[in-house]
Amino acid sequence: MHDCINKDTFHKRINKIIGQLNAINTMIDKDEECEKILTQISAAKSALHKAGQQLIEGHLHHCVKDGIKHGDAEKTINDFTKALEYFSRMS
């Protein structure tokens, strides 16, 4: 992960998502309405997607840029393409 992201900020983002997931568990235990639970699931999914976007952006600006400049450009691009493909399946 190197310098792709600020780890403290990213941990805070992930911990917030964990909190959202825990809240969903609580809602299930309390027999909340399905619509309310689905709204929270959607919010958690959006937050997770945003975290992935943030990581991709940092990776592109740091690791991919550095890999092209100082390493094997073709391998760097192929690895990034593969990672992007996996991420795009998330939606």
CORNORTA-V74042 format. One record per pair of residues at least 24 apart in sequence whose C-alpha atoms are under 8 Angstrom apart, sorted by the first residue. I is the first residue (numbers start at 1). J is the second residue. D is the distance in whole Angstrom. If there is no record, write none. Layout:
BEGIN
i = (I & I)
j = (J & J)
d = (D & D)
END
This chain:
BEGIN
i = (1 & 3 & 3 & 4 & 4 & 4 & 4 & 4 & 4 & 4 & 5 & 5 & 5 & 5 & 10 & 13 & 14 & 14 & 17 & 17 & 17 & 20 & 49 & 49 & 52 & 56)
j = (59 & 58 & 62 & 55 & 57 & 58 & 59 & 61 & 62 & 63 & 54 & 55 & 58 & 59 & 51 & 51 & 48 & 51 & 44 & 47 & 48 & 44 & 90 & 91 & 87 & 84)
d = (8 & 8 & 7 & 7 & 8 & 4 & 5 & 7 & 6 & 7 & 8 & 7 & 6 & 8 & 8 & 7 & 8 & 8 & 6 & 7 & 7 & 6 & 8 & 8 & 7 & 8)
END
